[in-house]
Amino acid sequence: MAYFKVEGGHRLKGELIPQGAKNEALQILSAVLLTEERVVIHNIPDILDVNKLIGLLEDLGVTVEKLAPADGGKSSRGGAASFSCAFTAKNINLDFVKSPQFCKLSAALRGSVMLTGPLLTRFGFAYMPKPGGDKIGRRRLDTHLIGLEKLGAKLNFDKGDSFFELSSDGLKGCYMLLDEASVTGTANIVMAAVLAKGKTTIYNAACEPYLQQLCKLLNRMGAKITGIGSNLLTVEGVEQLGGTEHTILPDMIEIGSFIGLAAMTASEITIKDVAYDQLGIIPAQFRRLGITIDVKGDDIYIPAHEHYEIESFLDGSIMTIADAPWPGLTPDLLSVFLVTATQAKGSVLIHQKMFESRLFFVDKLIDMGAQIILCDPHRATIIGHNREFCLRGTRMSSPDIRAGIALLIAAMSARGTSIIENIDQIDRGYQNIDTRLNAIGAKIERFL
C-alpha cells in the first residue's frame, strides 16, 4: 500500500496553480453521453476518480481523443497537470451497460451515478449500482431515484446484486420538489430532463458553481435551461443535443486546502488563477479564522502567519463554522477548517451536518496533540494552540479524500516525521500533490 513520509516543520514559499474541479469534471464527463456529436473538455484534472470515469466511458464505447498532454510541465513548479480531451459518444455498447463488468466498475466509483440520467433519457434504460467512494457516512440515492421516477422512469431494485435498474419508454417533464438540494441528484435529474418531452420544473435544486457550469454546457449543446444559479430550475425538453466545447473551473476545494495549508505551516503562498468570483463564502470563512487573504487580480496571496486568531460572534459566543447548501459553505472543506483551527488562537465549533462519519478522523489529530472535543458524530470543538504547542509526527491512515488532505496539512506543520498510509484516497482528489508541494519547499516522500 502506497504511503507518504512527511518531514514536518518546513515553511513553503511560492506559487500553486489549482487543478480543474473534480466535482465539476465528473458531471461534465457524464454529460457527453447525451449527444453523438463531439464534445471537447479542457482543464480536466489528472486524478484517479476522473480517470476511472473516463475509462468507464471508453468501455461504454465513447471515443476518447486526448488533445493535450497530461503534464505540460506545470506540476514541477507547483502547478496541476490538467489535460484536454474530445469525447464522441456515437456508438454506445448497450450490452456493456447490462454486464456484470459495468456494475463492478461503476460500483467502485461514486461519480458513476451521474451516468444514469444521460443513459436513461437517451437510450431508455440504465443501471445504477450502489456506488463506492469515501466512507464518510450514509450517502443515499433517494433524490436521484425519486426524481427520475417522477420523470416517468420505472425502477426495479435487485437486492441480491445491489443495483437499481431503470427503464423508460420516454421521459416526460413534470414539476418536482427535491427532498434535499443534492448536487449530484440535481445534476442527474437535469441531464435526464433535457431530452424529456415537455417542461420540467425542479424546485429546491442545488445551485453550486459546478451545477451552473453543467447547465451552461447543456445550453451550449442546445438544451433550454433557465434559472441557472437559483434553486428553481426550468428545463424545456428538446429532441437532441449537439457538440460543444467547455473549460472546467479551478477546484475550489483545492484552493481552500491551500489556504489552510499556508496558515498552518506559516508559509507565504500565492494561489494562481482561482476564479475568485466563483469561490463564494470560502474566503470570508477563512478570514473568520484570522487568516489574511489578499486578492490580486484573479490570484490569492496568503502571507506568512506567525499567529492567527479566531473571531467570536458579536455577542461573544464561540464561533461556529457549519456546512450548508450553496451559497453556504461546502462540506468538503470542513476537514481543512478543522485542522487549520488547531494552531489558531481561540476556539471554534465545526458542525458537519451532512455526513455522520466525516469527523471521525479527529482521533488522529488528537494523537498528534491537537485539543479537540468530538461532541457527537456531527460536531467537534477545537481549542487552538496558538503555536504554543506544535503537533507531533505520527503514523496514520487516510480514511477519505478530504480527511486525507487535512492529515497531510497536519503532518507538514508537525514536529518530526509522519507516515500517512492509504494515500490512494488523497490521490483520488489531489493530483501529484506531493510533487507540487515539494516544488515550493515541502519534504514529502512517496513510497509504493
N, C-alpha and C positions, 0 to 999 in steps of 0.2 A: 504493500500500500504506500502511495506517494506521501511525502511529508515535507514540511518546511522546517529548517533550522534557522531561528531568528536571533540575531545578536542585538539586544536592545540598547537603548541609550544614545542612539545616533540621531543628530539633527539633520533634517533634509533641507535642501535648497535648490530651487529650480522650477521648471515648468512641467505641468502634466496636462495631457490632452485627453479628455474623456472619450470613451468608446461610444459607439452607437447604442441606443437604448435597447436593452434586451427585451423588455416587456412590449415595446412597440414592434420590434422585429418579429416576434412570434405571431402577432396579429397580422402584420403586413404580409408575411410569408404565407400564411394560411389563405389570404385573400386572392393569391394568384390562381387558385383553383376555380375562381368564379368566371374565368374567361379562357378561351382557347388562344387568345392573342398574346403577344409578347409583353411582359411586364418587367421593367428594369428597376432594380432597387440598389441604392447607394448607401454607403456608411453602415454596412452590415457588420455587427461585432463578431469577431472570430472566437466564439466561446462554445463550450460543449453543448449547451441546450439548443442553441441556434443551429449548430452544425448537425445535430441529431435530427432536427426538424427538416433541414434541407435534405438530409439523407433519406428521410421518410418520404418526402415529396418525390425524390428521384425513384424510389421503389414504387411509388404510385404511377409512374410513367411521365412525370413532369421533366421536360428537357431543361437542364440547368447549364448555363454558359457563364463561366467566370470571366468578368471583363477587366478586372484589375487584381494585382497580386494581393494576397492576404497581409503582406507586410511591406509597406513602401519604405521601410527603414525607420518609421516613427517610433516603434517600440524601443529602439535603442536609445532614444533621447526623451523618454517619458511619455511618448505618445502611444495611443492604442492602434493596433493593426486592424483596420477595417478593410472591407472589400466591396466590390460591386458585382452583381450578378443579373443575368437576364433569365427569366423563367417563362416557359411556354407549356401550358397545361392543355395541350390539344388532344393527345392520345392517352387518356387515363385508363389504367388497368383496373377495371371494376372488380375483377375476380380477386385481385390482391386485397381490396378493401374487406372482403369477406373471409380472408385467410387467417389462420392462427398466427402466422408470422406478423401480420399487420397489428393484430391485437397485442401481441407480445411487445413489439417495438413501441407502439403508441402508449401502452400502459406504463412504460418506463419514463415517459416524458409528459409533464403536466401540460405543456403548451399544446400537445396534440388534441386536446379537447376542442380547440378552435378550428380544427379541420371539419368538425361535424356540420356546422351551419352551411359552409360552401358546398360540401358533398351532398347534403340533403337537398338544398334548393336547386342545384344544377343537375343532379343525377337521380334524385328521388329516394335515395337511401343512404344511411351512414351507420357506422358502428362507433360507439364511444366507450372504450374500456375505462374502468376505474383507474384514474391516472396516477403516475408516480410524482416525483418532485420532492420538495422539502417535507420533512417530518415535523411540522410546526402546529399540528392540531387538526381538527376536523375541517375539511375543505369540501363542502357539499356541492353537488351539481344541480340542485333543485332549480335554481334560477334559470340555468341553461335549458333544462328539460321542460319545465313548465312553459317557458316562453316559446319553445319550438312546438310544443303540443298546441298552444293557442293559435299558432300559425297553420295548424292542420296536420302536424306530424303524428303518426301512430307510434306508440312506444311499447317496446317489449324488453323486459329485463330478464336475462338469463343468470340466475344466482349461481349456478354451477360454474359458469365460465366468467362471471363477474364483468359482464359488459352489457351496455344498452344498445338495442337495435332500434333504429328509427327509420320509418318509411313514409312516403307521401306520393299521392297521385297528382300533386300540385299544391303548393302552399298558397294560402290566401291571407291578405292583410287583415289586421284587426287592431283593436285597442287593448293595451295591456298595462298593468301597473306592476312593476317588478317588486318582488318581496324584499330585495336588497339591491343597492346600487353596485352590483358586481361588475367589475371592469371586463373580465373575460366573458361573463354571461351576456352583458350588453353587446360586446363585440360579436359573439356567436349569433345572437338574435338579429343584429343589424345586417350581418352578412347573409343570413337566410332571407331576410325581408327584402333585400334589394332586387331579387328576382321573383318575389311572390306577386300574385295578382292583387291589384288594389293598393289601398293605403294602410300602412301600419303606424300606429302611434304608440310610442314607448315612453311611459312616464316613470319617474324615479330611475332614469338611465344614468349610468356613470358618465362623467364628463372630463376625465383625466386627459392631459395632453396627448397621451398615446391613442385614446379613443378618438379625439379630434383629428389626429393625423390619419387614422384609419378611414374616418368618414370623408376627409378631404381626398384621400386616394380614391375611394369608391366613386366620389362625384366626378373626378377626372376620368374615371373609367366609363362614365355615363350614367351612374346612379343619380337618384334625386332625393337627397337627404337634406332636411332643414332642421334648424335648432341646434346646430353644432356648437358645443361649448356650454350647453344648458342641460338640465336634467329632463327635458321634454324633446324627444326626437320624433320627427315625422319622416317616414320613408314611403315614397311613391314607387311602387314596383315597376321595373322595366323589363323588356323582353330579353335583352342580352347586354353584356358589358364588353368593353374593348380594352386594348392595351394602354399603358401609360408609363410614366417614369416617376420615381419617388425617392426622396432622401430622408433617412431616419434621423431623428433628433439625437443630440448627445444625451447620454444616460444620466438623468437627474439623481439616481441612487448612487452612482459612482461619484458624481460631483459632491454630493453630501458626504460620502465616505471620505473624500479627500479633505474636505473642510474639517471634519472631526479629527482626521489623522494629523493635519497640520497643527491644530491646537494641542492635542495630546503629546506630540513629540517636540513642541516648542520650535516648529520649523517655519521657514519662510517659503511659501509656495504660491505660485501663480497657476491658476487653472484656466486653460485657454478655451475660447470659443464655446461657451457654456449655454448659449441660447437663454440668456438671463431672464427674459420676459416669460419663459415657459417654466421657470422654477417655482412660481407661486409663493407659498408661505415658507418654503425651506430656509432661505437666508435669514428671514426675520426670526425664526425659531432658534437658529444657531446663535443669533445675536442675543437672545434671551439667556443663553448660557454664558454670555460675556465675551463672545468671540467677535473680533473685529473683522468685518468683511468689506473690503474696498472694491467697488465696481469700476473697472477701467475699460470703457468700450463694451465689448462682449466678454471680457475676461474678469475673473475674480482673483484678487490679491489678498492673501492671508499673511499678515506679518507674524514674526515670531512672538509667541505669547509666553512670557515668563509666568504670568498668572492670568486667570480669567474668572470672573465672579458671576454666579447665577443670580438673576433678578428674582425679586419677590413680587407677588401681586400687590396692588396698591393698598390693600388692607393689611399687608404684612404677612399674609399666609404663604405657605410653601408653594413654589412654582410647580405647576402640573403641565407636562407635555404629553399629549394623547394623540392617537391617530384618528382620522375621520375621512369620510369620502371627500374627494376633491370639490372645492379648493382647500379642504383641510389637509393635514399632514399625512403623507403616505406611510402606512405601517412598515414598509420595507426599510425605513431609516431609523426606527426606534432603537434597534440594537446599537447603532452608531451613536445616537444621542446618549444612550445609557452608558456606554463605555467612556465617552468623552467627559461625562459628568464626574467620573471617578477622580479626576485630578483638578476639578474646579473648586472654587471657594463657595461654600453654601450647599444647599440640599435641593433635590428635585424629586418629584414623583413621576415616574414613567408609567403611563397607563396604556397597555396594549389591548385594545378592545376586540380586535378581530380574531386573533388566534390564541388558543389557550395553552400552547406549548412553546411559544417563541421566546419566552423569557427564561426558560429552564437552563440556558447556558450560563446564567449568572453564577452558578456554583463554581465554575472555572475561574471567574474573576475574583470571587471570594477567596479561592485558594491562592490567588496571586497577591492578596492583601487588600482588595477593594472593600469598602464599607457599604454593603448593600443589604437591605432587608427585603426579602421576597414576601410581600404581603399576601399574595394569592397568585394563581396562575396568570392573572392579567396585570398585576401591579407590582412595581418594585420601587422602593425608596433608596436613593443614592445619597450618601453623605460624602461630599468631596474632600479629598486630602489636601487641596490647595498646594500640592507638590511638597508638602512637609513629610510625606512618606511616599516612596517610589514603589510601584508594583514590582514584584519579583518574578523572574522567569520560572516557567514550569512546563510540564508536558500536558497537552490537552488534545482534544479531537473536535473537529468542526462538525456540528450537527446539521447545519443548513447554510445556505449561501450567506445570508445577512449576519448570522451569528459568527460565521467563519471570518468575515472581514473585520468584525468587531474584535475577535480574538487576535487577529493579526495586528490591529492597531494597538491593542493592549500589550502584545509581545514586543512591538517596536518601541514602546515607551518604557518598558520594564528594565530593571537592573538585572543583568545576566542574560542567559541563553534560554530560549523556549523552543519546544518542539510542538508543532501543530500537525496532527495526523488528519487523515481523511480530507486532504486538500482538493480532491476532485469536486467537493461541494463548492469550494471557493472558485475553482476554475469554471464551474457552470455559469457563473455570473460576472467574473472579472478576468479579462483576457491578459495573459502574460503579466500578471500583477507583480510578480517578483522581479522580473526584468525591468519593468517600468519604474518601480520604486528604487531599485538598486542604481538606476541611472542618475538619480538625484541624491544619493548618499545613504540609502538603506543597506543593511547587511542581512540578506535573506538568501539561503541556500536551498535549492530544491533537490530532494533525493527520491529516486524512483524505486 
